[in-house]
Protein backbone atom coordinates (compact mmCIF):
# COMPACT_ATOMS: atom_id res chain seq x y z
CA UNK A 1 0.00 0.00 0.00
CA UNK A 2 1.32 3.44 -0.93
CA UNK A 3 1.34 6.03 1.82
CA UNK A 4 -0.15 9.36 0.80
CA UNK A 5 1.33 12.52 2.24
CA UNK A 6 -0.93 15.55 2.54
CA UNK A 7 0.43 19.02 2.08
CA UNK A 8 -0.81 21.85 4.26
CA UNK A 9 -1.01 25.39 3.01
CA UNK A 10 1.69 25.42 0.37
CA UNK A 11 1.54 28.88 -1.19
CA UNK A 12 3.78 30.29 -3.84
CA UNK A 13 6.86 28.74 -5.37
CA UNK A 14 10.09 28.08 -3.49
CA UNK A 15 12.16 31.23 -3.70
CA UNK A 16 9.25 33.47 -4.81
CA UNK A 17 7.41 35.09 -1.90
CA UNK A 18 3.75 35.98 -2.50
CA UNK A 19 2.14 39.19 -1.31
CA UNK A 20 1.42 37.62 2.14
CA UNK A 21 4.95 36.28 2.60
CA UNK A 22 7.93 38.50 3.30
CA UNK A 23 10.55 35.72 3.53
CA UNK A 24 11.49 32.99 1.09
CA UNK A 25 10.81 29.33 1.86
CA UNK A 26 13.51 27.37 3.64
CA UNK A 27 12.72 23.86 2.34
CA UNK A 28 14.56 21.08 4.16
CA UNK A 29 14.15 17.34 3.61
CA UNK A 30 12.04 16.06 6.51
CA UNK A 31 11.53 12.37 5.70
CA UNK A 32 11.95 9.78 2.94
CA UNK A 33 9.86 6.65 2.36
CA UNK A 34 10.32 3.86 -0.19
CA UNK A 35 7.45 1.69 -1.42
CA UNK A 36 7.17 -1.05 -4.06
CA UNK A 37 3.81 -1.14 -5.83
CA UNK A 38 2.61 -3.92 -8.17
CA UNK A 39 1.55 -2.27 -11.41
CA UNK A 40 0.58 -5.04 -13.82
CA UNK A 41 1.46 -8.48 -15.12
CA UNK A 42 1.91 -9.91 -18.60
CA UNK A 43 2.46 -13.32 -20.14
CA UNK A 44 5.43 -14.22 -22.28
CA UNK A 45 6.45 -17.37 -24.13
CA UNK A 46 9.78 -19.17 -24.20
CA UNK A 47 11.16 -22.47 -25.50
CA UNK A 48 12.44 -25.28 -23.30
CA UNK A 49 13.41 -28.70 -24.73
CA UNK A 50 11.69 -27.84 -28.03
CA UNK A 51 8.41 -27.14 -26.23
CA UNK A 52 6.85 -23.68 -26.19
CA UNK A 53 5.89 -22.62 -22.66
CA UNK A 54 4.21 -19.56 -21.14
CA UNK A 55 5.05 -17.70 -17.94
CA UNK A 56 3.68 -14.65 -16.18
CA UNK A 57 5.90 -11.68 -15.38
CA UNK A 58 4.79 -9.29 -12.61
CA UNK A 59 5.82 -5.66 -13.07
CA UNK A 60 6.32 -3.41 -10.03
CA UNK A 61 7.43 0.18 -9.53
CA UNK A 62 9.77 1.24 -6.75
CA UNK A 63 8.63 4.68 -5.57
CA UNK A 64 10.40 7.22 -3.37
CA UNK A 65 8.30 9.75 -1.44
CA UNK A 66 10.13 12.76 0.00
CA UNK A 67 8.52 15.21 2.44
CA UNK A 68 9.99 18.71 2.75
CA UNK A 69 9.34 21.14 5.61
CA UNK A 70 9.66 24.95 5.70
CA UNK A 71 10.32 26.14 9.25
CA UNK A 72 9.82 29.78 8.26
CA UNK A 73 6.17 29.36 7.19
CA UNK A 74 5.39 26.00 8.90
CA UNK A 75 4.52 24.43 5.50
CA UNK A 76 5.09 20.93 4.17
CA UNK A 77 5.56 19.83 0.57
CA UNK A 78 5.89 16.29 -0.81
CA UNK A 79 7.16 14.77 -4.05
CA UNK A 80 7.02 11.21 -5.38
CA UNK A 81 9.73 9.86 -7.69
CA UNK A 82 9.84 6.66 -9.79
CA UNK A 83 13.12 4.99 -8.76
CA UNK A 84 12.97 1.71 -10.70
CA UNK A 85 10.73 -0.61 -12.75
CA UNK A 86 11.10 -4.23 -11.63
CA UNK A 87 10.23 -7.35 -13.67
CA UNK A 88 9.83 -10.60 -11.73
CA UNK A 89 11.12 -12.71 -14.65
CA UNK A 90 14.13 -12.28 -16.91
CA UNK A 91 12.87 -12.15 -20.50
CA UNK A 92 13.48 -10.25 -23.69
Biopython code that builds the backbone (N, CA, C, O; Angstrom):
import numpy as np
from Bio.PDB.StructureBuilder import StructureBuilder

atoms = [
    (1, "UNK", "N", (0.840, -1.167, 0.000)),
    (1, "UNK", "CA", (0.000, 0.000, 0.000)),
    (1, "UNK", "C", (0.888, 1.233, 0.000)),
    (1, "UNK", "O", (1.880, 1.288, 0.727)),
    (2, "UNK", "N", (0.541, 2.210, -0.801)),
    (2, "UNK", "CA", (1.319, 3.438, -0.929)),
    (2, "UNK", "C", (0.807, 4.459, 0.069)),
    (2, "UNK", "O", (-0.388, 4.746, 0.124)),
    (3, "UNK", "N", (1.713, 4.999, 0.850)),
    (3, "UNK", "CA", (1.339, 6.027, 1.817)),
    (3, "UNK", "C", (1.159, 7.350, 1.083)),
    (3, "UNK", "O", (1.964, 7.699, 0.219)),
    (4, "UNK", "N", (0.125, 8.073, 1.419)),
    (4, "UNK", "CA", (-0.151, 9.362, 0.798)),
    (4, "UNK", "C", (0.168, 10.448, 1.807)),
    (4, "UNK", "O", (-0.295, 10.406, 2.946)),
    (5, "UNK", "N", (0.960, 11.417, 1.385)),
    (5, "UNK", "CA", (1.331, 12.523, 2.241)),
    (5, "UNK", "C", (0.516, 13.741, 1.846)),
    (5, "UNK", "O", (0.485, 14.114, 0.674)),
    (6, "UNK", "N", (-0.137, 14.360, 2.804)),
    (6, "UNK", "CA", (-0.929, 15.552, 2.537)),
    (6, "UNK", "C", (-0.076, 16.788, 2.750)),
    (6, "UNK", "O", (0.747, 16.841, 3.663)),
    (7, "UNK", "N", (-0.279, 17.765, 1.909)),
    (7, "UNK", "CA", (0.433, 19.016, 2.083)),
    (7, "UNK", "C", (-0.511, 20.022, 2.723)),
    (7, "UNK", "O", (-1.710, 20.019, 2.443)),
    (8, "UNK", "N", (0.019, 20.871, 3.573)),
    (8, "UNK", "CA", (-0.814, 21.853, 4.259)),
    (8, "UNK", "C", (-0.352, 23.249, 3.896)),
    (8, "UNK", "O", (0.772, 23.649, 4.200)),
    (9, "UNK", "N", (-1.223, 23.972, 3.252)),
    (9, "UNK", "CA", (-1.008, 25.386, 3.013)),
    (9, "UNK", "C", (0.217, 25.757, 2.222)),
    (9, "UNK", "O", (0.886, 26.728, 2.573)),
    (10, "UNK", "N", (0.543, 25.042, 1.182)),
    (10, "UNK", "CA", (1.692, 25.420, 0.366)),
    (10, "UNK", "C", (1.247, 26.558, -0.542)),
    (10, "UNK", "O", (0.363, 26.392, -1.382)),
    (11, "UNK", "N", (1.876, 27.718, -0.358)),
    (11, "UNK", "CA", (1.537, 28.878, -1.185)),
    (11, "UNK", "C", (2.788, 29.379, -1.865)),
    (11, "UNK", "O", (3.861, 29.427, -1.263)),
    (12, "UNK", "N", (2.644, 29.751, -3.116)),
    (12, "UNK", "CA", (3.782, 30.289, -3.845)),
    (12, "UNK", "C", (4.762, 29.203, -4.255)),
    (12, "UNK", "O", (4.553, 28.020, -3.987)),
    (13, "UNK", "N", (5.816, 29.621, -4.901)),
    (13, "UNK", "CA", (6.862, 28.735, -5.373)),
    (13, "UNK", "C", (8.095, 28.985, -4.525)),
    (13, "UNK", "O", (8.342, 30.111, -4.090)),
    (14, "UNK", "N", (8.874, 27.928, -4.288)),
    (14, "UNK", "CA", (10.089, 28.081, -3.488)),
    (14, "UNK", "C", (10.955, 29.186, -4.077)),
    (14, "UNK", "O", (11.290, 29.167, -5.261)),
    (15, "UNK", "N", (11.308, 30.140, -3.241)),
    (15, "UNK", "CA", (12.157, 31.232, -3.697)),
    (15, "UNK", "C", (11.392, 32.448, -4.180)),
    (15, "UNK", "O", (11.999, 33.495, -4.406)),
    (16, "UNK", "N", (10.052, 32.346, -4.349)),
    (16, "UNK", "CA", (9.251, 33.473, -4.805)),
    (16, "UNK", "C", (8.193, 33.786, -3.750)),
    (16, "UNK", "O", (7.163, 33.114, -3.709)),
    (17, "UNK", "N", (8.411, 34.763, -2.913)),
    (17, "UNK", "CA", (7.412, 35.086, -1.903)),
    (17, "UNK", "C", (6.172, 35.704, -2.538)),
    (17, "UNK", "O", (6.285, 36.474, -3.492)),
    (18, "UNK", "N", (4.995, 35.376, -2.020)),
    (18, "UNK", "CA", (3.755, 35.977, -2.497)),
    (18, "UNK", "C", (3.518, 37.263, -1.719)),
    (18, "UNK", "O", (4.350, 37.658, -0.903)),
    (19, "UNK", "N", (2.396, 37.914, -1.966)),
    (19, "UNK", "CA", (2.138, 39.194, -1.306)),
    (19, "UNK", "C", (1.986, 39.047, 0.211)),
    (19, "UNK", "O", (2.230, 40.010, 0.938)),
    (20, "UNK", "N", (1.584, 37.853, 0.714)),
    (20, "UNK", "CA", (1.422, 37.625, 2.141)),
    (20, "UNK", "C", (2.722, 37.180, 2.814)),
    (20, "UNK", "O", (2.812, 37.194, 4.042)),
    (21, "UNK", "N", (3.703, 36.797, 2.049)),
    (21, "UNK", "CA", (4.950, 36.283, 2.596)),
    (21, "UNK", "C", (6.076, 37.294, 2.380)),
    (21, "UNK", "O", (6.255, 37.815, 1.279)),
    (22, "UNK", "N", (6.825, 37.558, 3.437)),
    (22, "UNK", "CA", (7.933, 38.498, 3.297)),
    (22, "UNK", "C", (9.269, 37.776, 3.187)),
    (22, "UNK", "O", (10.254, 38.366, 2.742)),
    (23, "UNK", "N", (9.318, 36.488, 3.592)),
    (23, "UNK", "CA", (10.551, 35.719, 3.529)),
    (23, "UNK", "C", (10.394, 34.549, 2.570)),
    (23, "UNK", "O", (9.290, 34.045, 2.365)),
    (24, "UNK", "N", (11.503, 34.124, 1.989)),
    (24, "UNK", "CA", (11.487, 32.985, 1.086)),
    (24, "UNK", "C", (11.372, 31.694, 1.886)),
    (24, "UNK", "O", (11.699, 31.653, 3.072)),
    (25, "UNK", "N", (10.902, 30.639, 1.219)),
    (25, "UNK", "CA", (10.805, 29.329, 1.863)),
    (25, "UNK", "C", (12.191, 28.774, 2.180)),
    (25, "UNK", "O", (13.152, 29.016, 1.450)),
    (26, "UNK", "N", (12.276, 28.048, 3.247)),
    (26, "UNK", "CA", (13.508, 27.368, 3.643)),
    (26, "UNK", "C", (13.226, 25.864, 3.650)),
    (26, "UNK", "O", (13.141, 25.251, 4.714)),
    (27, "UNK", "N", (13.080, 25.269, 2.451)),
    (27, "UNK", "CA", (12.718, 23.856, 2.345)),
    (27, "UNK", "C", (13.879, 22.983, 2.791)),
    (27, "UNK", "O", (15.007, 23.137, 2.322)),
    (28, "UNK", "N", (13.585, 22.060, 3.708)),
    (28, "UNK", "CA", (14.562, 21.075, 4.157)),
    (28, "UNK", "C", (13.906, 19.701, 4.104)),
    (28, "UNK", "O", (12.726, 19.549, 4.418)),
    (29, "UNK", "N", (14.689, 18.705, 3.701)),
    (29, "UNK", "CA", (14.152, 17.344, 3.609)),
    (29, "UNK", "C", (13.806, 16.853, 5.014)),
    (29, "UNK", "O", (14.655, 16.828, 5.904)),
    (30, "UNK", "N", (12.542, 16.464, 5.194)),
    (30, "UNK", "CA", (12.045, 16.063, 6.507)),
    (30, "UNK", "C", (12.031, 14.544, 6.662)),
    (30, "UNK", "O", (12.451, 14.021, 7.694)),
    (31, "UNK", "N", (11.548, 13.833, 5.638)),
    (31, "UNK", "CA", (11.529, 12.366, 5.705)),
    (31, "UNK", "C", (11.508, 11.784, 4.299)),
    (31, "UNK", "O", (11.124, 12.449, 3.337)),
    (32, "UNK", "N", (11.932, 10.519, 4.202)),
    (32, "UNK", "CA", (11.951, 9.782, 2.937)),
    (32, "UNK", "C", (11.349, 8.415, 3.181)),
    (32, "UNK", "O", (11.624, 7.780, 4.199)),
    (33, "UNK", "N", (10.515, 7.955, 2.233)),
    (33, "UNK", "CA", (9.862, 6.653, 2.362)),
    (33, "UNK", "C", (9.911, 5.943, 1.010)),
    (33, "UNK", "O", (9.614, 6.542, -0.023)),
    (34, "UNK", "N", (10.287, 4.667, 1.024)),
    (34, "UNK", "CA", (10.321, 3.857, -0.192)),
    (34, "UNK", "C", (9.173, 2.852, -0.155)),
    (34, "UNK", "O", (8.848, 2.299, 0.896)),
    (35, "UNK", "N", (8.567, 2.626, -1.319)),
    (35, "UNK", "CA", (7.451, 1.686, -1.421)),
    (35, "UNK", "C", (7.525, 1.001, -2.778)),
    (35, "UNK", "O", (7.828, 1.641, -3.785)),
    (36, "UNK", "N", (7.247, -0.301, -2.805)),
    (36, "UNK", "CA", (7.175, -1.047, -4.055)),
    (36, "UNK", "C", (5.710, -1.388, -4.318)),
    (36, "UNK", "O", (5.046, -2.003, -3.483)),
    (37, "UNK", "N", (5.216, -0.983, -5.485)),
    (37, "UNK", "CA", (3.806, -1.142, -5.825)),
    (37, "UNK", "C", (3.694, -2.012, -7.065)),
    (37, "UNK", "O", (4.352, -1.749, -8.071)),
    (38, "UNK", "N", (2.850, -3.067, -6.999)),
    (38, "UNK", "CA", (2.605, -3.918, -8.167)),
    (38, "UNK", "C", (1.747, -3.137, -9.154)),
    (38, "UNK", "O", (0.694, -2.606, -8.801)),
    (39, "UNK", "N", (2.218, -3.078, -10.403)),
    (39, "UNK", "CA", (1.554, -2.268, -11.413)),
    (39, "UNK", "C", (0.702, -3.130, -12.344)),
    (39, "UNK", "O", (-0.469, -2.834, -12.579)),
    (40, "UNK", "N", (1.298, -4.186, -12.864)),
    (40, "UNK", "CA", (0.580, -5.040, -13.822)),
    (40, "UNK", "C", (1.323, -6.351, -13.955)),
    (40, "UNK", "O", (2.364, -6.558, -13.333)),
    (41, "UNK", "N", (0.777, -7.235, -14.773)),
    (41, "UNK", "CA", (1.461, -8.476, -15.124)),
    (41, "UNK", "C", (1.198, -8.758, -16.601)),
    (41, "UNK", "O", (0.214, -8.288, -17.173)),
    (42, "UNK", "N", (2.093, -9.532, -17.204)),
    (42, "UNK", "CA", (1.910, -9.911, -18.605)),
    (42, "UNK", "C", (2.496, -11.298, -18.806)),
    (42, "UNK", "O", (3.390, -11.725, -18.075)),
    (43, "UNK", "N", (1.980, -11.987, -19.802)),
    (43, "UNK", "CA", (2.464, -13.324, -20.142)),
    (43, "UNK", "C", (3.495, -13.221, -21.256)),
    (43, "UNK", "O", (3.421, -12.351, -22.124)),
    (44, "UNK", "N", (4.459, -14.136, -21.205)),
    (44, "UNK", "CA", (5.434, -14.216, -22.284)),
    (44, "UNK", "C", (5.723, -15.689, -22.548)),
    (44, "UNK", "O", (5.536, -16.536, -21.676)),
    (45, "UNK", "N", (6.176, -15.978, -23.752)),
    (45, "UNK", "CA", (6.452, -17.365, -24.134)),
    (45, "UNK", "C", (7.953, -17.573, -24.283)),
    (45, "UNK", "O", (8.696, -16.644, -24.601)),
    (46, "UNK", "N", (8.380, -18.795, -24.049)),
    (46, "UNK", "CA", (9.784, -19.167, -24.201)),
    (46, "UNK", "C", (9.821, -20.643, -24.594)),
    (46, "UNK", "O", (8.824, -21.355, -24.479)),
    (47, "UNK", "N", (10.984, -21.084, -25.057)),
    (47, "UNK", "CA", (11.156, -22.466, -25.497)),
    (47, "UNK", "C", (12.052, -23.211, -24.505)),
    (47, "UNK", "O", (13.088, -22.701, -24.077)),
    (48, "UNK", "N", (11.636, -24.416, -24.151)),
    (48, "UNK", "CA", (12.440, -25.278, -23.297)),
    (48, "UNK", "C", (12.287, -26.711, -23.810)),
    (48, "UNK", "O", (11.178, -27.243, -23.864)),
    (49, "UNK", "N", (13.409, -27.332, -24.187)),
    (49, "UNK", "CA", (13.412, -28.698, -24.735)),
    (49, "UNK", "C", (12.454, -28.838, -25.914)),
    (49, "UNK", "O", (11.699, -29.805, -26.009)),
    (50, "UNK", "N", (12.500, -27.858, -26.806)),
    (50, "UNK", "CA", (11.691, -27.844, -28.026)),
    (50, "UNK", "C", (10.198, -27.772, -27.748)),
    (50, "UNK", "O", (9.393, -28.138, -28.604)),
    (51, "UNK", "N", (9.822, -27.311, -26.580)),
    (51, "UNK", "CA", (8.410, -27.136, -26.228)),
    (51, "UNK", "C", (8.199, -25.664, -25.881)),
    (51, "UNK", "O", (8.945, -25.081, -25.095)),
    (52, "UNK", "N", (7.166, -25.080, -26.483)),
    (52, "UNK", "CA", (6.849, -23.683, -26.193)),
    (52, "UNK", "C", (6.064, -23.605, -24.878)),
    (52, "UNK", "O", (5.050, -24.282, -24.710)),
    (53, "UNK", "N", (6.546, -22.770, -23.953)),
    (53, "UNK", "CA", (5.888, -22.619, -22.655)),
    (53, "UNK", "C", (5.549, -21.153, -22.423)),
    (53, "UNK", "O", (6.084, -20.265, -23.087)),
    (54, "UNK", "N", (4.652, -20.912, -21.471)),
    (54, "UNK", "CA", (4.208, -19.561, -21.136)),
    (54, "UNK", "C", (4.402, -19.313, -19.646)),
    (54, "UNK", "O", (4.114, -20.174, -18.815)),
    (55, "UNK", "N", (4.893, -18.128, -19.327)),
    (55, "UNK", "CA", (5.052, -17.704, -17.941)),
    (55, "UNK", "C", (4.452, -16.314, -17.776)),
    (55, "UNK", "O", (4.224, -15.590, -18.745)),
    (56, "UNK", "N", (4.203, -15.967, -16.507)),
    (56, "UNK", "CA", (3.676, -14.645, -16.177)),
    (56, "UNK", "C", (4.769, -13.831, -15.494)),
    (56, "UNK", "O", (5.432, -14.302, -14.570)),
    (57, "UNK", "N", (4.937, -12.615, -15.964)),
    (57, "UNK", "CA", (5.903, -11.683, -15.382)),
    (57, "UNK", "C", (5.119, -10.576, -14.670)),
    (57, "UNK", "O", (4.260, -9.931, -15.272)),
    (58, "UNK", "N", (5.420, -10.362, -13.388)),
    (58, "UNK", "CA", (4.792, -9.289, -12.613)),
    (58, "UNK", "C", (5.686, -8.060, -12.663)),
    (58, "UNK", "O", (6.892, -8.148, -12.431)),
    (59, "UNK", "N", (5.087, -6.914, -12.967)),
    (59, "UNK", "CA", (5.823, -5.663, -13.068)),
    (59, "UNK", "C", (5.476, -4.794, -11.863)),
    (59, "UNK", "O", (4.302, -4.595, -11.550)),
    (60, "UNK", "N", (6.506, -4.279, -11.191)),
    (60, "UNK", "CA", (6.323, -3.414, -10.032)),
    (60, "UNK", "C", (7.140, -2.135, -10.211)),
    (60, "UNK", "O", (8.137, -2.109, -10.933)),
    (61, "UNK", "N", (6.695, -1.082, -9.541)),
    (61, "UNK", "CA", (7.434, 0.177, -9.525)),
    (61, "UNK", "C", (7.945, 0.434, -8.120)),
    (61, "UNK", "O", (7.215, 0.283, -7.141)),
    (62, "UNK", "N", (9.206, 0.825, -8.035)),
    (62, "UNK", "CA", (9.774, 1.237, -6.753)),
    (62, "UNK", "C", (9.661, 2.761, -6.690)),
    (62, "UNK", "O", (10.243, 3.468, -7.512)),
    (63, "UNK", "N", (8.900, 3.261, -5.701)),
    (63, "UNK", "CA", (8.633, 4.682, -5.571)),
    (63, "UNK", "C", (9.359, 5.261, -4.353)),
    (63, "UNK", "O", (9.542, 4.587, -3.340)),
    (64, "UNK", "N", (9.757, 6.503, -4.479)),
    (64, "UNK", "CA", (10.400, 7.216, -3.374)),
    (64, "UNK", "C", (9.563, 8.462, -3.087)),
    (64, "UNK", "O", (9.373, 9.301, -3.968)),
    (65, "UNK", "N", (9.063, 8.581, -1.856)),
    (65, "UNK", "CA", (8.299, 9.754, -1.437)),
    (65, "UNK", "C", (9.163, 10.577, -0.495)),
    (65, "UNK", "O", (9.685, 10.062, 0.494)),
    (66, "UNK", "N", (9.311, 11.856, -0.809)),
    (66, "UNK", "CA", (10.126, 12.757, -0.001)),
    (66, "UNK", "C", (9.224, 13.877, 0.510)),
    (66, "UNK", "O", (8.497, 14.503, -0.261)),
    (67, "UNK", "N", (9.282, 14.120, 1.825)),
    (67, "UNK", "CA", (8.523, 15.212, 2.435)),
    (67, "UNK", "C", (9.499, 16.317, 2.825)),
    (67, "UNK", "O", (10.513, 16.062, 3.475)),
    (68, "UNK", "N", (9.183, 17.548, 2.423)),
    (68, "UNK", "CA", (9.991, 18.713, 2.748)),
    (68, "UNK", "C", (9.219, 19.581, 3.739)),
    (68, "UNK", "O", (7.989, 19.617, 3.724)),
    (69, "UNK", "N", (9.959, 20.277, 4.596)),
    (69, "UNK", "CA", (9.343, 21.142, 5.605)),
    (69, "UNK", "C", (9.995, 22.519, 5.568)),
    (69, "UNK", "O", (11.218, 22.626, 5.476)),
    (70, "UNK", "N", (9.181, 23.574, 5.638)),
    (70, "UNK", "CA", (9.662, 24.951, 5.701)),
    (70, "UNK", "C", (9.403, 25.457, 7.111)),
    (70, "UNK", "O", (8.253, 25.642, 7.510)),
    (71, "UNK", "N", (10.483, 25.681, 7.870)),
    (71, "UNK", "CA", (10.323, 26.136, 9.250)),
    (71, "UNK", "C", (9.956, 27.613, 9.331)),
    (71, "UNK", "O", (9.486, 28.070, 10.374)),
    (72, "UNK", "N", (10.158, 28.364, 8.261)),
    (72, "UNK", "CA", (9.821, 29.783, 8.256)),
    (72, "UNK", "C", (8.304, 29.984, 8.235)),
    (72, "UNK", "O", (7.768, 30.812, 8.970)),
    (73, "UNK", "N", (7.611, 29.203, 7.370)),
    (73, "UNK", "CA", (6.166, 29.359, 7.192)),
    (73, "UNK", "C", (5.363, 28.195, 7.775)),
    (73, "UNK", "O", (4.134, 28.205, 7.708)),
    (74, "UNK", "N", (6.039, 27.189, 8.349)),
    (74, "UNK", "CA", (5.385, 25.996, 8.901)),
    (74, "UNK", "C", (4.570, 25.278, 7.827)),
    (74, "UNK", "O", (3.432, 24.875, 8.069)),
    (75, "UNK", "N", (5.162, 25.120, 6.626)),
    (75, "UNK", "CA", (4.524, 24.429, 5.504)),
    (75, "UNK", "C", (5.227, 23.100, 5.246)),
    (75, "UNK", "O", (6.403, 22.929, 5.569)),
    (76, "UNK", "N", (4.486, 22.165, 4.660)),
    (76, "UNK", "CA", (5.086, 20.927, 4.170)),
    (76, "UNK", "C", (4.815, 20.811, 2.678)),
    (76, "UNK", "O", (3.862, 21.384, 2.150)),
    (77, "UNK", "N", (5.671, 20.061, 2.020)),
    (77, "UNK", "CA", (5.557, 19.826, 0.571)),
    (77, "UNK", "C", (6.088, 18.427, 0.317)),
    (77, "UNK", "O", (7.105, 18.042, 0.893)),
    (78, "UNK", "N", (5.417, 17.655, -0.538)),
    (78, "UNK", "CA", (5.886, 16.290, -0.806)),
    (78, "UNK", "C", (6.014, 16.058, -2.303)),
    (78, "UNK", "O", (5.305, 16.665, -3.105)),
    (79, "UNK", "N", (6.935, 15.168, -2.663)),
    (79, "UNK", "CA", (7.157, 14.767, -4.052)),
    (79, "UNK", "C", (7.327, 13.255, -4.094)),
    (79, "UNK", "O", (7.858, 12.652, -3.162)),
    (80, "UNK", "N", (6.871, 12.651, -5.186)),
    (80, "UNK", "CA", (7.021, 11.210, -5.376)),
    (80, "UNK", "C", (7.812, 10.989, -6.655)),
    (80, "UNK", "O", (7.501, 11.564, -7.698)),
    (81, "UNK", "N", (8.848, 10.141, -6.565)),
    (81, "UNK", "CA", (9.731, 9.858, -7.693)),
    (81, "UNK", "C", (9.668, 8.374, -8.034)),
    (81, "UNK", "O", (9.567, 7.534, -7.140)),
    (82, "UNK", "N", (9.727, 8.047, -9.337)),
    (82, "UNK", "CA", (9.839, 6.659, -9.790)),
    (82, "UNK", "C", (11.315, 6.299, -9.792)),
    (82, "UNK", "O", (12.084, 6.833, -10.592)),
    (83, "UNK", "N", (11.721, 5.392, -8.900)),
    (83, "UNK", "CA", (13.120, 4.989, -8.761)),
    (83, "UNK", "C", (13.495, 3.873, -9.731)),
    (83, "UNK", "O", (14.574, 3.905, -10.322)),
    (84, "UNK", "N", (12.605, 2.877, -9.900)),
    (84, "UNK", "CA", (12.966, 1.706, -10.700)),
    (84, "UNK", "C", (11.701, 0.972, -11.140)),
    (84, "UNK", "O", (10.678, 1.018, -10.457)),
    (85, "UNK", "N", (11.781, 0.296, -12.283)),
    (85, "UNK", "CA", (10.733, -0.612, -12.747)),
    (85, "UNK", "C", (11.302, -2.023, -12.647)),
    (85, "UNK", "O", (12.362, -2.315, -13.201)),
    (86, "UNK", "N", (10.594, -2.892, -11.940)),
    (86, "UNK", "CA", (11.096, -4.235, -11.630)),
    (86, "UNK", "C", (10.239, -5.288, -12.322)),
    (86, "UNK", "O", (9.015, -5.292, -12.184)),
    (87, "UNK", "N", (10.894, -6.188, -13.072)),
    (87, "UNK", "CA", (10.229, -7.346, -13.671)),
    (87, "UNK", "C", (10.579, -8.577, -12.856)),
    (87, "UNK", "O", (11.741, -8.776, -12.501)),
    (88, "UNK", "N", (9.582, -9.409, -12.553)),
    (88, "UNK", "CA", (9.833, -10.596, -11.729)),
    (88, "UNK", "C", (10.546, -11.696, -12.499)),
    (88, "UNK", "O", (11.167, -12.563, -11.884)),
    (89, "UNK", "N", (10.476, -11.688, -13.809)),
    (89, "UNK", "CA", (11.116, -12.713, -14.645)),
    (89, "UNK", "C", (12.089, -12.052, -15.601)),
    (89, "UNK", "O", (11.869, -10.927, -16.048)),
    (90, "UNK", "N", (13.165, -12.755, -15.910)),
    (90, "UNK", "CA", (14.132, -12.276, -16.912)),
    (90, "UNK", "C", (13.647, -12.746, -18.291)),
    (90, "UNK", "O", (13.587, -13.946, -18.558)),
    (91, "UNK", "N", (13.310, -11.806, -19.146)),
    (91, "UNK", "CA", (12.874, -12.155, -20.499)),
    (91, "UNK", "C", (13.208, -11.011, -21.429)),
    (91, "UNK", "O", (13.490, -9.896, -20.989)),
    (92, "UNK", "N", (13.174, -11.296, -22.724)),
    (92, "UNK", "CA", (13.482, -10.248, -23.693)),
    (92, "UNK", "C", (12.430, -10.163, -24.755)),
    (92, "UNK", "O", (12.529, -9.332, -25.657)),
]
sb = StructureBuilder()
sb.init_structure("model")
sb.init_model(0)
sb.init_chain("A")
sb.init_seg("    ")
for serial, (resi, resn, name, xyz) in enumerate(atoms, 1):
    if name == "N":
        sb.init_residue(resn, " ", resi, " ")
    sb.init_atom(name, np.array(xyz, "f"), 0.0, 1.0, " ", f" {name:<3s}", serial, name[0])
structure = sb.get_structure()
